[in-house]
Amino acid sequence: MLRVSNLHVYYGDAQVLWNINLHIASGEVCTLIGANSGGKTTLLKAICRLLPIRQGSIFLSGVDLRDVEAHEILSLGLSMVPEGRRIFPSMTVEENLKIGAYIRSVWGKKDKLLEKNYQLFPRLEERRQQLAGTLSGGERQMLAIARALMSNPQILLLDEPSLGLAPKIVEHVMETVQAINQNGVTILLVEQNANIALRVSQRGYVIESGRIVMEDRSDALLNNQRIKEAYLGL
């Protein structure tokens, strides 16, 4: 579904990603782990066309994203949940969700998508008329994910969904990620919490200093001594 080949990305004249190669098959959960400032978010921004591609290619279901503008990405079936949630605090929960359904292909499905998301996140239905800025951190993360799902994506990019959340809430969020995947959505999960990310995914990549340094099945990475020492504290 998604293939990144020989990708090099720059901020101005400063190169931050070198020769990135990864692929994600339809229906899988694939994770990208690495330390802060390793290039995880930069890669997601490049995939979403928020950063220019100077060298290399990104294909989404056979479409060359070098020829696609950022505002067209949703229409191709790709949606992203950004780091930090970035909800609209002065709008209600339901207003935030409806913003996620702005592409024409889902206008007629808006009510069904709302109901589907309320079933997935019952807490949001309870707070549908509440201002988003009054939600807890976990509820804001649920809202950010639900808003991304309102475009009915085929593939979902999740950037640090566990950031700043209590362990019990992180567990609930990851269970929801698995439920979303079981409903047919392919997922690229970007996480600093390597332990939980590898436990909910089938395959994983490790990025360090802007380079992919390892790729393997998630269970193999969990048992890799280098990963244990660097990311799992074992």
Secondary structure by P-SEA (a helix, b strand, c coil): cbbbcbbbbbcccccccccccccccccbbbbbbbcccccaaaaaaaaaccccccccccccccccccccccccccccccccccccccccccccaaaaaaaaacccccccaaaaaaaaaaaacaaaaaacccccccccaaaaaaaaaaaaacccccbbbbccccccccaaaaaaaaaaaaaaaaabbbbbccccaaaaaaaacccbbbbccccccccccaaaaaacaaaaaccccc
